[in-house]
Amino acid sequence: MQTPSEFGNDDRQIVYVKTVDVADLPEDVRASAGDLHHLYAVHNAQGQQLALVADRRMAFVLARQNDLAPVAVH
């Protein structure tokens, strides 16, 4: 946990995790999503999708394992 003086001193790049409706994705991605109704996308600050995963927790873990700082998009 960061102290108040350390807050904001993280050199990791921020990425954004957002819920994506499977119905809004291309057909080939929908086919591979199985019975899932939502996936979780990880995007950089420029909006480029970096990853698409089945589970929100996994999206955050994936980002952190790649030295990125994930933030949820509501």
N, C-alpha and C positions, 0 to 999 in steps of 0.2 A: 504494500500500500504506500502511496506517495504522501509525503508531508505537503502542507500548503506551499512551502517554498519551492518544492520540486515540481509542483503542478505546472503543466505547460512546458516542461523542459525535456519532453520525450522526443528523441530524434527520429522515432519511427514514423513512417508515412501513414497517414490516416486513410482507411478504406471504409466504404459504407456497405452495410449488409441490409438487404431489403427483401421482402417477400415478393415472389413472382407467381402469378397464377399460371398453372401449366397450360390452361386453355389459350393463353396469349402467346405461347411459344411456337416456334416452327414445328411442323408435323413430325420431323425426325426426332426432335427433342421430346415432344409429347409421347411418342411411341416408346421411348426409352424410360419415361418417367413411371411407367407401370400404373399402379392405382393411386399415385400421389396427386393431390389437387393443387399443392403449392410446392415450390422449390425456393431456395434462398440464393440470391445473387450477391457476389462481392464485386463492388465497383471502385475504381480509383477516383480521385477528385475531379478528373476530366470526364467522368461518366463511362469510361471504358469498362466493360465487364471482364473481370479477371477470372472468375470461377462461378460455377453453378452447382450447388449441392442439394441433397435431399433434406438436410436437417440444419436448423438454425445454429445449434450448438457446434456442429461440425464446421459451419462457415466461420465462426469465431475462432475455433481451434486452428483451422487452416490458415487464417490470416495471421494469427500469433506465431505459428510455426514458421512463417515466412517473414518474421520481423516486421509485421505490419500492425497498426493499431486500429482494430475494428470498432465501428460506431454503428448503432442501429438506426435505420431510417424508419420513421413511423408512418 
